Amino acid sequence: MNKRVLIAAGVVAALGVQGALALFFLTRGDADPADEAGSDAAEVVSQRAIYHNLRPPFVVTLPYGSRQFMLQADLAVMAHDPVAIESVIRHGPLIRAEIISYLTDLDPQRIQSKDGKQDMLDGLTALINGALEGQSATSSVEAVLFNNLVMQ
C-alpha cells in the first residue's frame, strides 16, 4: 500500500508542476505591444551577419605610366539586415558597373599596401551604399570584404 501512495503522490506532484509551467508560459504571452516592438528592434540588431558574394570576380586593367597591371578582386558584402542583401542583389548590375568604374581609377602602387587595401574596401562600401541610397533602398551594407585579391 505504501508504494501505491508514493506513486499516486508522485503523479499528483508531476501534474502540478506541469500545470504550473503551462500557466507560466501561457500568461507570459500577454506582454504589452509596445514592449514587443522594442524586442523586435533588439532582435534585428542581434541578428547574425549575412554575407553575399559579388560573383563573378571583377577583372580590370590599371594603367600605370607605360605599364599596365591586371587586378582581379573577388568581393563579398556583409550586413546584418536581410533587406540590405536583397537590395544588393536587386541592384546588382548598377553596383557592378560602379565597382568596375571605381576599380579602374585606383593607383596600383597605393593598393599594394595594407592601408591602400583598407581604403579600397572603405571606398567600395561607401560606393555600394551610395548606389543603394540612389535607388531608395532602406538598408545599407556594413562592409565589403575580399574573398581574393590578385594584382599582376
LUMPA-455717 format. One record per atom (N, C-alpha, C, O): x, y, z; residue number from 1; residue in one letter. Coordinates in Angstrom, 3 decimals. Atoms other than C-alpha are relative to their C-alpha. Layout:
N
        xx        yy        zz  resi  resn
         X         Y         Z   NUM     A
...
This chain:
152
        xx        yy        zz  resi  resn
     0.800    -1.184     0.000     1     M
     0.000     0.000     0.000     1     M
     0.852     1.262     0.000     1     M
     0.466     2.250    -0.625     1     M
    -0.886    -1.156    -0.025     2     N
     2.883     2.421     0.702     2     N
     0.498     0.359    -1.397     2     N
     0.649     1.537    -1.723     2     N
    -0.468    -0.254     1.368     3     K
     4.104     2.021    -2.885     3     K
    -1.077     0.715    -0.798     3     K
    -0.784     1.636    -1.561     3     K
     1.090    -0.628     0.740     4     R
     0.694     2.941    -4.248     4     R
    -0.167     1.466     0.418     4     R
    -0.408     2.319    -0.437     4     R
     0.128    -1.375    -0.490     5     V
     0.518     6.080    -2.094     5     V
     1.143     0.854    -0.552     5     V
     0.914     1.980    -0.992     5     V
    -1.148    -0.733     0.519     6     L
     4.026     7.145    -3.145     6     L
    -0.135     0.249    -1.497     6     L
     0.171     1.345    -1.967     6     L
     0.179    -0.158     1.447     7     I
     3.265     6.566    -6.835     7     I
    -1.086     1.038    -0.273     7     I
    -0.912     1.897    -1.137     7     I
     1.082    -0.959     0.182     8     A
    -0.008     8.496    -6.573     8     A
     0.472     1.409     0.351     8     A
     0.143     2.361    -0.357     8     A
    -0.521    -1.308    -0.394     9     A
     1.740    11.359    -4.760     9     A
     0.962     0.533    -1.073     9     A
     0.955     1.729    -1.364     9     A
    -0.920    -0.398     1.058    10     G
     4.436    11.427    -7.471    10     G
    -0.741     0.470    -1.239    10     G
    -0.360     1.459    -1.865    10     G
     0.794    -0.378     1.167    11     V
     1.822    11.548   -10.232    11     V
    -0.674     1.350     0.237    11     V
    -0.686     2.200    -0.654    11     V
     0.657    -1.269    -0.322    12     V
    -0.066    14.368    -8.486    12     V
     1.019     1.143    -0.029    12     V
     0.711     2.224    -0.531    12     V
    -1.035    -1.036    -0.004    13     A
     3.195    16.325    -7.983    13     A
     0.429     0.329    -1.433    13     A
     0.597     1.501    -1.770    13     A
    -0.393    -0.222     1.391    14     A
     4.195    15.866   -11.644    14     A
    -1.076     0.779    -0.743    14     A
    -0.757     1.688    -1.510    14     A
     1.090    -0.732     0.636    15     L
     0.763    17.040   -12.810    15     L
    -0.049     1.449     0.491    15     L
    -0.337     2.358    -0.287    15     L
    -0.015    -1.356    -0.550    16     G
     1.003    20.058   -10.505    16     G
     1.114     0.835    -0.620    16     G
     0.896     2.000    -0.952    16     G
    -1.123    -0.709     0.620    17     V
     4.433    21.027   -11.907    17     V
    -0.334     0.324    -1.459    17     V
    -0.074     1.434    -1.923    17     V
     0.363    -0.249     1.404    18     Q
     3.165    20.644   -15.486    18     Q
    -1.047     1.096    -0.114    18     Q
    -0.971     1.940    -1.007    18     Q
     1.032    -1.040     0.009    19     G
     0.120    22.772   -14.720    19     G
     0.593     1.380     0.290    19     G
     0.221     2.362    -0.352    19     G
    -0.631    -1.271    -0.340    20     A
     2.254    25.495   -13.137    20     A
     0.836     0.518    -1.172    20     A
     0.813     1.711    -1.474    20     A
    -0.792    -0.409     1.170    21     L
     4.613    25.534   -16.133    21     L
    -0.897     0.467    -1.145    21     L
    -0.591     1.454    -1.816    21     L
     0.931    -0.398     1.068    22     A
     1.689    25.696   -18.566    22     A
    -0.581     1.373     0.304    22     A
    -0.675     2.214    -0.589    22     A
     0.543    -1.304    -0.385    23     L
     0.179    28.608   -16.640    23     L
     1.036     1.100    -0.175    23     L
     0.720     2.191    -0.650    23     L
    -1.076    -0.988     0.148    24     F
     3.522    30.407   -16.580    24     F
     0.206     0.379    -1.463    24     F
     0.262     1.567    -1.780    24     F
    -0.257    -0.286     1.408    25     F
     4.099    30.100   -20.345    25     F
    -1.202     0.631    -0.702    25     F
    -1.028     1.439    -1.614    25     F
     1.184    -0.592     0.618    26     L
     0.511    30.967   -21.254    26     L
    -0.203     1.450     0.428    26     L
    -0.604     2.275    -0.393    26     L
     0.177    -1.378    -0.462    27     T
     0.394    34.124   -19.124    27     T
     1.163     0.887    -0.406    27     T
     1.013     2.109    -0.417    27     T
    -1.159    -0.775     0.421    28     R
     3.843    35.234   -20.279    28     R
    -0.216     0.622    -1.370    28     R
     0.450     1.607    -1.690    28     R
     0.277    -0.521     1.329    29     G
     2.466    35.858   -23.790    29     G
    -0.856     1.248     0.018    29     G
    -1.077     1.824    -1.047    29     G
     0.848    -1.187    -0.089    30     D
     0.258    38.755   -22.526    30     D
     0.834     1.262     0.186    30     D
     0.502     2.108     1.016    30     D
    -0.876    -1.169    -0.132    31     A
     3.041    41.316   -22.969    31     A
    -0.623     1.203    -0.679    31     A
    -1.496     1.076    -1.538    31     A
     0.459    -1.265     0.582    32     D
     2.419    44.933   -23.831    32     D
     0.509     0.103    -1.435    32     D
     1.681    -0.186    -1.676    32     D
    -0.450    -0.121     1.385    33     P
     2.537    45.560   -27.623    33     P
     1.171     0.961    -0.162    33     P
     1.993     0.767    -1.058    33     P
    -1.135    -0.927     0.077    34     A
     4.944    48.460   -27.039    34     A
     1.294    -0.723     0.344    34     A
     2.338    -0.456    -0.252    34     A
    -1.179     0.784    -0.355    35     D
     7.347    46.031   -25.370    35     D
     0.395    -0.920    -1.147    35     D
     1.582    -1.135    -1.392    35     D
    -0.291     0.888     1.123    36     E
     7.049    43.681   -28.338    36     E
     0.710     0.749    -1.109    36     E
     1.615     0.192    -1.730    36     E
    -0.660    -0.792     1.035    37     A
     8.045    46.461   -30.757    37     A
     1.450     0.237     0.382    37     A
     2.330     0.180    -0.477    37     A
    -1.372    -0.192    -0.463    38     G
    11.126    47.149   -28.663    38     G
     0.814    -1.268    -0.119    38     G
     1.997    -1.208    -0.454    38     G
    -0.732     1.249     0.111    39     S
    12.066    43.479   -28.626    39     S
     0.275    -0.337    -1.462    39     S
     1.291    -0.967    -1.758    39     S
    -0.259     0.220     1.418    40     D
    11.714    43.330   -32.444    40     D
     1.207     0.809    -0.451    40     D
     2.029     0.311    -1.220    40     D
    -1.147    -0.837     0.357    41     A
    14.186    46.203   -32.791    41     A
     1.282    -0.606     0.554    41     A
     2.311    -0.606    -0.121    41     A
    -1.179     0.627    -0.579    42     A
    16.592    44.459   -30.446    42     A
     0.349    -1.275    -0.749    42     A
     1.523    -1.623    -0.878    42     A
    -0.226     1.222     0.745    43     E
    16.150    41.266   -32.435    43     E
     0.720     0.281    -1.314    43     E
     1.586    -0.498    -1.712    43     E
    -0.651    -0.349     1.258    44     V
    17.187    42.985   -35.686    44     V
     1.468     0.301     0.244    44     V
     2.322    -0.093    -0.550    44     V
    -1.373    -0.364    -0.300    45     V
    20.333    44.347   -34.045    45     V
     0.827    -1.233     0.337    45     V
     2.014    -1.285     0.013    45     V
    -0.754     1.154    -0.451    46     S
    21.312    40.974   -32.618    46     S
     0.065    -1.122    -1.031    46     S
     0.572    -2.201    -0.723    46     S
    -0.070     1.036     1.021    47     Q
    20.945    39.041   -35.888    47     Q
     1.448    -0.241    -0.401    47     Q
     2.306     0.628    -0.249    47     Q
    -1.342     0.334     0.460    48     R
    23.982    37.288   -37.255    48     R
     0.286     0.669    -1.330    48     R
    -0.625     1.052    -2.064    48     R
    -0.421    -0.614     1.251    49     A
    25.954    38.701   -40.129    49     A
    -0.406    -0.882    -1.180    49     A
    -0.375    -2.110    -1.107    49     A
     0.367     0.685     1.238    50     I
    24.800    37.803   -43.637    50     I
     1.001     0.439    -1.054    50     I
     1.301     1.627    -1.178    50     I
    -0.987    -0.297     1.025    51     Y
    27.306    37.581   -46.475    51     Y
    -0.578    -0.330    -1.371    51     Y
    -1.355    -1.272    -1.527    51     Y
     0.399     0.253     1.384    52     H
    26.726    37.793   -50.216    52     H
     1.211     0.227    -0.895    52     H
     1.809     1.303    -0.884    52     H
    -1.128    -0.104     0.925    53     N
    29.421    37.105   -52.809    53     N
    -0.426     0.736    -1.254    53     N
    -1.481     0.448    -1.820    53     N
     0.247    -0.732     1.236    54     L
    29.555    39.515   -55.732    54     L
     0.746    -0.744    -1.110    54     L
     1.902    -0.444    -1.405    54     L
    -0.613     0.844     1.014    55     R
    30.251    36.976   -58.449    55     R
    -0.507     0.351    -1.372    55     R
    -1.653     0.788    -1.471    55     R
    -1.385     0.464     0.088    56     P
    31.864    36.713   -60.951    56     P
     0.967     1.060     0.509    56     P
     0.583     2.216     0.686    56     P
    -0.988    -0.971    -0.477    57     P
    35.085    38.354   -59.726    57     P
     0.179     1.153    -0.997    57     P
    -0.062     1.002    -2.194    57     P
    -0.231    -1.186     0.817    58     F
    35.911    41.812   -61.029    58     F
     1.427    -0.054    -0.545    58     F
     2.373    -0.262     0.215    58     F
    -1.316    -0.007     0.638    59     V
    38.814    41.950   -63.511    59     V
     0.115     1.300    -0.783    59     V
    -0.692     1.566    -1.674    59     V
    -0.213    -1.281     0.673    60     V
    40.156    45.351   -64.631    60     V
     1.488     0.171    -0.275    60     V
     2.330    -0.460     0.365    60     V
    -1.392    -0.377     0.253    61     T
    43.344    46.761   -66.118    61     T
     0.234     1.377     0.598    61     T
    -0.610     2.269     0.507    61     T
    -0.370    -1.254    -0.641    62     L
    45.111    49.541   -64.269    62     L
     1.228     0.568    -0.703    62     L
     2.325     0.033    -0.545    62     L
    -1.177    -0.601     0.629    63     P
    47.357    51.772   -66.364    63     P
     0.852     0.713     1.040    63     P
     0.332     1.400     1.919    63     P
    -0.921    -0.657    -0.925    64     Y
    50.438    52.971   -64.507    64     Y
     1.251     0.365    -0.788    64     Y
     2.137    -0.467    -0.981    64     Y
    -1.110    -0.428     0.844    65     G
    52.864    55.012   -66.592    65     G
    -0.061    -0.742    -1.326    65     G
    -1.091    -0.745    -2.000    65     G
    -0.039     0.768     1.251    66     S
    53.957    52.871   -69.540    66     S
    -0.406    -1.458     0.208    66     S
    -0.469    -2.228    -0.751    66     S
     0.381     1.383    -0.318    67     R
    52.900    49.653   -67.783    67     R
    -1.492    -0.104     0.229    67     R
    -2.185     0.899     0.404    67     R
     1.391     0.289    -0.373    68     Q
    49.535    48.026   -67.186    68     Q
    -0.006    -1.143     0.998    68     Q
     0.733    -2.118     0.859    68     Q
     0.182     1.047    -0.991    69     F
    48.507    45.974   -64.201    69     F
    -1.392    -0.596    -0.186    69     F
    -2.329     0.094    -0.590    69     F
     1.302     0.664    -0.020    70     M
    45.696    43.437   -64.069    70     M
    -0.391    -0.170     1.464    70     M
     0.410    -0.608     2.290    70     M
     0.525     0.139    -1.356    71     L
    43.553    43.478   -60.949    71     L
    -1.213    -0.902    -0.053    71     L
    -2.155    -0.654    -0.806    71     L
     1.162     0.876    -0.152    72     Q
    41.207    40.647   -60.040    72     Q
    -0.427     0.066     1.459    72     Q
     0.345    -0.261     2.360    72     Q
     0.523    -0.135    -1.363    73     A
    39.032    41.272   -57.000    73     A
    -1.272    -0.828     0.127    73     A
    -2.266    -0.570    -0.551    73     A
     1.180     0.799    -0.326    74     D
    36.624    38.650   -55.672    74     D
    -0.529     0.567     1.313    74     D
     0.116     0.439     2.354    74     D
     0.522    -0.762    -1.128    75     L
    34.398    40.607   -53.282    75     L
    -1.261    -0.623     0.582    75     L
    -1.971    -1.376    -0.085    75     L
     1.249     0.374    -0.682    76     A
    31.630    39.939   -50.769    76     A
    -0.462     1.200     0.814    76     A
     0.354     2.017     1.241    76     A
     0.547    -1.043    -0.868    77     V
    29.321    42.287   -48.874    77     V
    -0.551    -0.660     1.255    77     V
    -0.977    -1.814     1.236    77     V
     0.488     0.506    -1.273    78     M
    28.299    41.884   -45.246    78     M
    -1.004     0.996     0.570    78     M
    -0.787     2.207     0.539    78     M
     1.016    -0.818    -0.666    79     A
    25.171    43.160   -43.486    79     A
    -0.693    -0.864     1.044    79     A
    -0.635    -2.092     0.988    79     A
     0.804     0.725    -0.985    80     H
    23.028    42.217   -40.516    80     H
    -1.475    -0.007    -0.380    80     H
    -2.261    -0.782     0.166    80     H
     1.390    -0.124     0.423    81     D
    19.795    43.196   -42.252    81     D
    -0.194    -0.715    -1.339    81     D
     0.457    -0.351    -2.318    81     D
     0.228     0.705     1.262    82     P
    18.499    40.771   -44.922    82     P
    -0.498     0.913    -1.120    82     P
    -0.279     0.622    -2.296    82     P
     0.500    -0.938     1.006    83     V
    16.840    43.713   -46.699    83     V
     1.166     0.627    -0.759    83     V
     1.056     0.878    -1.960    83     V
    -1.178    -0.581     0.658    84     A
    20.289    45.173   -47.439    84     A
     0.559    -0.968    -1.037    84     A
     0.924    -0.554    -2.138    84     A
    -0.514     1.001     0.951    85     I
    21.431    41.930   -49.088    85     I
    -0.951    -0.126    -1.182    85     I
    -0.504    -0.238    -2.324    85     I
     0.981     0.059     1.095    86     E
    18.200    41.761   -51.108    86     E
     0.141     1.207    -0.922    86     E
    -0.008     1.077    -2.137    86     E
    -0.191    -1.206     0.816    87     S
    18.818    45.341   -52.284    87     S
     1.250    -0.116    -0.863    87     S
     1.252     0.309    -2.018    87     S
    -1.231     0.189     0.775    88     V
    22.361    44.461   -53.364    88     V
    -0.269    -0.941    -1.165    88     V
     0.208    -0.703    -2.275    88     V
     0.321     0.953     1.070    89     I
    21.021    41.513   -55.363    89     I
    -0.880     0.670    -1.051    89     I
    -0.642     0.514    -2.249    89     I
     0.938    -0.643     0.925    90     R
    18.194    43.567   -56.902    90     R
     0.707     1.028    -0.883    90     R
     0.394     1.143    -2.068    90     R
    -0.686    -1.053     0.749    91     H
    20.534    46.394   -57.969    91     H
     1.411    -0.437    -0.405    91     H
     2.297     0.401    -0.574    91     H
    -1.304     0.558     0.334    92     G
    23.453    44.100   -58.861    92     G
     0.653     0.592    -1.240    92     G
     1.831     0.942    -1.177    92     G
    -0.651    -0.562     1.195    93     P
    24.060    45.385   -62.421    93     P
     0.517     1.427     0.217    93     P
     1.613     1.762    -0.234    93     P
    -0.440    -1.366    -0.285    94     L
    24.248    49.006   -61.244    94     L
     1.232    -0.013     0.899    94     L
     2.193     0.718     0.659    94     L
    -1.113     0.083    -0.946    95     I
    26.557    48.082   -58.372    95     I
     1.252    -0.515    -0.708    95     I
     2.340     0.017    -0.489    95     I
    -1.156     0.529     0.745    96     R
    28.830    46.015   -60.669    96     R
     0.617     1.082    -0.878    96     R
     1.839     1.229    -0.913    96     R
    -0.515    -1.048     0.889    97     A
    29.133    48.900   -63.140    97     A
     0.766     1.056     0.797    97     A
     1.833     1.498     0.370    97     A
    -0.669    -1.013    -0.810    98     E
    30.043    51.370   -60.399    98     E
     1.289    -0.532     0.621    98     E
     2.267     0.206     0.742    98     E
    -1.220     0.590    -0.560    99     I
    32.564    48.974   -58.824    99     I
     1.088    -0.058    -1.062    99     I
     2.239     0.277    -0.785    99     I
    -0.992     0.072     1.081   100     I
    34.297    48.425   -62.171   100     I
     0.573     1.382    -0.275   100     I
     1.785     1.527    -0.436   100     I
    -0.464    -1.368     0.217   101     S
    34.485    52.183   -62.718   101     S
     0.932     0.434     1.133   101     S
     1.959     1.064     0.882   101     S
    -0.825    -0.361    -1.161   102     Y
    35.893    52.650   -59.196   102     Y
     1.355    -0.700    -0.052   102     Y
     2.389    -0.076     0.188   102     Y
    -1.247     0.772     0.005   103     L
    38.489    49.886   -59.566   103     L
     0.970     0.481    -1.082   103     L
     2.182     0.482    -0.868   103     L
    -0.887    -0.432     1.087   104     T
    39.823    51.205   -62.890   104     T
     0.681     1.332     0.307   104     T
     1.669     1.675    -0.342   104     T
    -0.609    -1.277    -0.369   105     D
    40.613    54.565   -61.250   105     D
     1.001    -0.117     1.148   105     D
     1.547     0.895     1.587   105     D
    -0.909     0.171    -1.136   106     L
    42.773    53.072   -58.475   106     L
     1.459     0.124    -0.430   106     L
     1.817    -0.148    -1.576   106     L
    -1.444    -0.079     0.204   107     D
    46.505    53.693   -58.155   107     D
     0.608    -1.357     0.381   107     D
     0.506    -1.763     1.539   107     D
    -0.539     1.335    -0.306   108     P
    48.280    50.292   -58.413   108     P
     1.016     0.007     1.136   108     P
     1.058    -0.940     1.921   108     P
    -0.993    -0.056    -1.071   109     Q
    51.109    51.400   -56.099   109     Q
    -0.684     0.148     1.363   109     Q
    -0.223    -0.415     2.356   109     Q
     0.699    -0.248    -1.261   110     R
    48.648    52.539   -53.433   110     R
    -0.655    -1.268     0.544   110     R
    -0.619    -1.514     1.750   110     R
     0.734     1.177    -0.494   111     I
    46.665    49.292   -53.268   111     I
     0.908    -1.185     0.315   111     I
     0.429    -2.249     0.708   111     I
    -0.912     1.062    -0.407   112     Q
    49.801    47.226   -52.719   112     Q
     0.274     0.024     1.496   112     Q
     0.767    -0.954     2.058   112     Q
    -0.206    -0.097    -1.449   113     S
    49.961    48.470   -49.127   113     S
    -1.271    -0.430     0.744   113     S
    -2.365    -0.462     0.180   113     S
     1.136     0.412    -0.830   114     K
    47.732    47.307   -46.299   114     K
    -1.001     1.146     0.155   114     K
    -2.211     0.933     0.073   114     K
     0.890    -1.163    -0.129   115     D
    46.348    50.834   -45.790   115     D
    -0.744     0.263    -1.304   115     D
    -1.917     0.636    -1.290   115     D
     0.638    -0.204     1.296   116     G
    45.644    51.109   -49.504   116     G
    -1.133    -0.995    -0.236   116     G
    -2.176    -0.643    -0.788   116     G
     1.056     1.016     0.140   117     K
    43.668    47.860   -49.460   117     K
    -1.202     0.352     0.890   117     K
    -2.352     0.212     0.472   117     K
     1.090    -0.373    -0.899   118     Q
    41.651    49.039   -46.451   118     Q
    -0.748     1.210    -0.536   118     Q
    -1.975     1.271    -0.448   118     Q
     0.656    -1.165     0.604   119     D
    40.981    52.386   -48.150   119     D
    -0.883    -0.433    -1.170   119     D
    -1.968     0.110    -1.380   119     D
     0.780     0.526     1.125   120     M
    39.800    50.441   -51.202   120     M
    -1.311    -0.622     0.500   120     M
    -2.369    -0.380    -0.081   120     M
     1.209     0.617    -0.553   121     L
    37.344    48.413   -49.089   121     L
    -0.956     1.051     0.553   121     L
    -2.169     0.949     0.369   121     L
     0.850    -1.070    -0.536   122     D
    36.084    51.544   -47.322   122     D
    -0.671     0.771    -1.137   122     D
    -1.850     1.114    -1.054   122     D
     0.562    -0.697     1.155   123     G
    35.615    53.281   -50.674   123     G
    -1.087    -0.812    -0.680   123     G
    -2.099    -0.262    -1.112   123     G
     1.009     0.865     0.616   124     L
    33.727    50.281   -52.068   124     L
    -1.264    -0.056     0.850   124     L
    -2.371    -0.083     0.312   124     L
     1.170     0.002    -0.887   125     T
    31.449    50.207   -49.013   125     T
    -0.806     1.280    -0.199   125     T
    -2.029     1.236    -0.328   125     T
     0.688    -1.278     0.212   126     A
    30.642    53.899   -49.450   126     A
    -0.645     0.043    -1.378   126     A
    -1.751     0.561    -1.528   126     A
     0.529     0.017     1.364   127     L
    30.147    53.387   -53.197   127     L
    -1.286    -0.824    -0.092   127     L
    -2.268    -0.380    -0.687   127     L
     1.179     0.871     0.044   128     I
    27.689    50.494   -52.745   128     I
    -1.151     0.636     0.776   128     I
    -2.292     0.614     0.314   128     I
     1.062    -0.647    -0.770   129     N
    25.761    52.342   -50.029   129     N
    -0.553     1.215    -0.729   129     N
    -1.751     1.488    -0.653   129     N
     0.468    -1.131     0.796   130     G
    25.594    55.419   -52.258   130     G
    -0.902    -0.449    -1.132   130     G
    -1.909     0.197    -1.423   130     G
     0.839     0.534     1.074   131     A
    24.210    53.329   -55.105   131     A
    -1.345    -0.466     0.545   131     A
    -2.379    -0.257    -0.091   131     A
     1.252     0.461    -0.602   132     L
    21.620    51.777   -52.794   132     L
    -0.873     1.181     0.411   132     L
    -2.090     1.146     0.227   132     L
     0.772    -1.196    -0.377   133     E
    20.589    55.200   -51.447   133     E
    -0.601     0.665    -1.235   133     E
    -1.725     1.164    -1.190   133     E
     0.494    -0.583     1.243   134     G
    20.241    56.455   -55.024   134     G
    -1.202    -0.746    -0.551   134     G
    -1.992    -0.179    -1.306   134     G
     1.132     0.813     0.440   135     Q
    17.761    53.640   -55.647   135     Q
    -1.060    -0.102     1.086   135     Q
    -1.929    -0.972     1.025   135     Q
     0.968    -0.076    -1.098   136     S
    15.795    54.483   -52.482   136     S
    -0.045    -1.268     0.850   136     S
    -1.099    -1.635     1.370   136     S
    -0.062     1.169    -0.870   137     A
    16.942    51.388   -50.624   137     A
    -0.018     0.471     1.456   137     A
     0.542     1.517     1.783   137     A
     0.141    -0.398    -1.395   138     T
    16.143    51.487   -46.913   138     T
     1.131    -0.499     0.887   138     T
     1.282    -0.018     2.010   138     T
    -1.088     0.557    -0.801   139     S
    19.156    49.483   -45.698   139     S
     1.309     0.138    -0.753   139     S
     1.332     0.363    -1.963   139     S
    -1.312    -0.106     0.617   140     S
    22.868    49.589   -46.325   140     S
     0.883    -1.153     0.466   140     S
     0.616    -1.787     1.487   140     S
    -0.948     1.036    -0.378   141     V
    25.761    47.141   -46.253   141     V
     0.953     0.581     1.035   141     V
     1.192     1.788     1.066   141     V
    -0.904    -0.458    -1.050   142     E
    28.151    47.321   -43.334   142     E
     1.452    -0.073    -0.409   142     E
     2.279     0.698     0.078   142     E
    -1.396     0.140     0.413   143     A
    31.319    46.173   -45.059   143     A
     0.083    -0.718    -1.329   143     A
    -0.798    -1.491    -1.705   143     A
    -0.375     0.763     1.187   144     V
    32.862    44.972   -48.270   144     V
     1.266    -0.752     0.395   144     V
     2.157    -0.186     1.027   144     V
    -1.113     0.861    -0.389   145     L
    35.318    42.093   -47.857   145     L
     0.635    -0.635    -1.226   145     L
    -0.028    -0.840    -2.243   145     L
    -0.689     0.732     1.054   146     F
    37.924    40.419   -50.039   146     F
    -0.186    -1.494     0.204   146     F
     0.033    -1.999     1.305   146     F
    -0.135     1.449     0.017   147     N
    37.476    36.766   -50.891   147     N
     1.372    -0.336    -0.572   147     N
     2.031    -1.285    -0.148   147     N
    -1.286     0.188     0.667   148     N
    40.546    37.055   -53.112   148     N
     0.363     1.300    -0.690   148     N
    -0.510     1.997    -1.209   148     N
    -0.493    -1.201     0.684   149     L
    42.679    39.885   -54.495   149     L
     1.322    -0.340    -0.652   149     L
     2.271    -0.731     0.026   149     L
    -1.219     0.297     0.747   150     V
    45.289    39.397   -57.214   150     V
     0.313     1.185    -0.885   150     V
    -0.560     1.698    -1.585   150     V
    -0.412    -1.071     0.915   151     M
    47.284    42.094   -58.981   151     M
     1.325    -0.416    -0.621   151     M
     2.265    -0.802     0.074   151     M
    -1.223     0.367     0.724   152     Q
    49.882    41.400   -61.669   152     Q
     0.410     1.130    -0.893   152     Q
     1.417     1.029    -1.594   152     Q
